[in-house]
Amino acid sequence: MVAGELVQEHLRAGTGAPDDITVGRKEPEDEERHAERPHGAAHAGGAGETGSKRAQELEEDKEAPPDEREVMLPNGGGGGEGEAEEEEEKRLETRVYARRFAVLAVFSLYSLVNAFQWIQYSIITNVFTQYYGVTNDKVDWLSIVYMVAYVPLIFPATWLLDRKGLRLTALLGAGLNCAGAWLKCASVNPQLFAVTVTAQVICSVAQVFILGLPSRVASVWFGPREVSTACATAVLGNQLGTAIGFLLPPVLVPNTPDNVELTGHNIMIMFYGTAAVSTVLFVLAVIVIKDRPPLPPSQAQAVLPDSPPEDYSYKQSILNLVKNKAFVLLLITYGIMTGSFYSVSTLLNQMIMACYENQELNAGRIGLTLVVAGMVGSILCGLWLDRTKLYKITTLIVYILSFVGMLVFTFTLNLNNIHLVFVTAGVLGFFMTGYLPLGFEFGVEITYPESEGTSSGLLNAFAQIFGIIFTLIQGKLTTDHNPLAGNLFLCAWIFLGIILTALIKSELKRHNVNMGADANHLQAVTFRAYY
């Protein structure tokens, strides 16, 4: 085995691929010498002639500048191995493109609209119950349907993402979101509650093709030093939609119980505005979003296409994730935290109205405060992870602080001080909502090289399951008893989540591949110099 082959085998055994793969290959001149030298030349020729040739070739090697060495690469006479190495070098080249910001912006915006449509009913529950003549729990189901639809549809949605790519999945999400928004415009009639339910179901199906994409968009389009921030930004779009959903509906549709026509007119303005924005964003998604850039943004992405699509098994990917004990624990803890956030968001109007009369507008503002604070937390957590890669300790600390925030919010809600509720809701939102991108990125790290869409999809599925359970139970406790009972129920579950988070074994597989590229580069140079 010659030196070049030893280095090549050493690189294959490494955890990642170096940025400059040429350091670990046979020298082109060596390949030419092996190809041109007759089989018996070593025996027939004299030792002096061979030594002279070798010295002359080494001198040429030493004097040849780097650009000339590139010119000396064999174009075809070196055999299939040289061509394969050139192919490998091209495949492992990485680059980031300015288009990534446009992709991230468009995705975040239509995710925003989808989240707005999720919460626009429940934040003015009392208005819709009066307009459609239904009970509170019927309006609650307009929010819960988002969670119910997600659980059975996440598996075909993630299969579609893995097999057909980012573009088709994104367009389905944007298109269904637009269709649901327009159907809501046809439901503005006190007798057409069933139509608004159908429209909300369509929007909930669109959500299935949206919630699992932040980590895929970040991994496929952004470099290793910005991937966590990009994921946090993509999640932030959904959070901003929830924030606007808390703020605008109480302003656009004020409570006018004595004038049903005016209420219907206000609802129509809200629905038509949402439909117009959804249409513009769908067109932009068609123009901007692509499956992936021409070249991968990181070594972790560069090595993934080595397995052809025919070899991919979605079933095996699911099994691999289920067998990953750390990921199973993360599924439960992520489900608890995110499910608690969904429950608090859905029932916030009812909690505020139970403690403070005629405060619909402030209920929306408190929800806005909760989510905007969470958006700040999301961005700060993303920047922190990109800088430190301390996934587990950051996740655990944020989980503990979310528990503290929930306790404070619970025991200050009924102190007859609405301004204090703004402060406690902001603290709760900063940590609870800020946890969402942490869970996504931690999941991708401990499950690499499994698909980001599959891991994110399962995380969201558990979030929806816990969200349904928590919303129904907390809603029942709030209605039959008081908001304190419902919030204490969530506190108990979040405390359990802290214990389970502490048990997660942190193995940053994706980060190790990216870091292994530089390590292998150094090892290859040292190894080649020695031999």
Secondary structure as UniProt FT lines:
FT   HELIX           3..12
FT   HELIX           21..24
FT   HELIX           28..36
FT   TURN            39..40
FT   HELIX           41..44
FT   HELIX           47..63
FT   HELIX           66..71
FT   TURN            77..78
FT   HELIX           80..91
FT   HELIX           99..119
FT   TURN            120..121
FT   HELIX           122..124
FT   HELIX           125..132
FT   HELIX           136..164
FT   HELIX           166..185
FT   TURN            186..187
FT   TURN            190..191
FT   HELIX           193..208
FT   TURN            209..212
FT   HELIX           214..221
FT   TURN            224..226
FT   HELIX           227..252
FT   TURN            257..258
FT   HELIX           260..288
FT   HELIX           299..302
FT   HELIX           304..306
FT   HELIX           309..311
FT   HELIX           314..323
FT   HELIX           325..355
FT   TURN            357..358
FT   HELIX           360..388
FT   HELIX           391..412
FT   TURN            413..414
FT   HELIX           418..432
FT   TURN            433..434
FT   HELIX           435..447
FT   TURN            448..449
FT   HELIX           452..480
FT   HELIX           483..502
FT   HELIX           509..530
//
